[in-house]
């Protein structure tokens, strides 16, 4: 609630807002008055606490799992003792809350994953992960919004663009949304590419 309130009621001294699971880092300009920003933040906390909790949208994300789109499915299966079909089933049956976006701009951290498919991050991160890759790291899952380095176990890829850099508020996936993954085949993946 607090982060959403800050985003909707910004102050000229605030340059950036960096939410995490249970903290929010606020970057202020050098010219900004610490006391003015502190007062704004205190009012924001009070107003956020008495306001209504924003309701996230339900967002369905189609995913082509396994194969070349999910090169680390074998690692997840080895770690969990499950076969690919069961990992896919458990991953796609959950409803995930987008706790915040970060790491790289627009990367959604999704909570609510079935603990039975949890797998540690890769020992050696990749230099480049393709945009749309769906990964697992520990007991969370996420979607790479753009090509970037990363160390999550890649189990699939969505053909959809989840982040709009020109208008972040219009992005497909935003903080507070509820995400559900839907397994698709290669034909549907190819049909959805570029839409």
GITAGI-V374631 format. One record per backbone hydrogen bond with DSSP energy under -1.0 kcal/mol. CO is the residue of the C=O (numbers start at 0). NH is the residue of the N-H. If there is no record, write none. Layout:
# GITAGI-V374631
[[CO NH] [CO NH]]
This chain:
# GITAGI-V374631
[[0 4] [1 5] [2 6] [3 7] [4 8] [10 13] [12 28] [15 26] [17 24] [22 19] [24 17] [26 14] [26 15] [32 36] [33 37] [34 38] [35 39] [36 40] [37 41] [38 42] [39 43] [40 44] [41 45] [42 46] [43 47] [44 48] [45 49] [46 50] [56 177] [58 179] [60 181] [62 183] [63 156] [65 68] [65 69] [69 72] [71 75] [72 76] [73 77] [74 78] [75 79] [76 80] [82 86] [83 87] [84 88] [85 89] [86 90] [87 91] [88 92] [95 178] [96 98] [96 110] [97 175] [99 108] [101 103] [103 106] [106 101] [108 98] [109 140] [110 96] [113 116] [114 117] [118 137] [125 149] [128 147] [129 132] [131 157] [132 143] [133 154] [133 155] [134 141] [135 152] [136 139] [137 118] [139 136] [140 109] [141 134] [143 131] [147 128] [149 125] [150 121] [152 135] [153 71] [154 65] [155 133] [156 63] [161 172] [166 169] [167 170] [173 176] [176 97] [177 58] [178 95] [179 60] [181 62] [184 188] [185 189] [186 190] [187 191] [188 192] [191 194]]
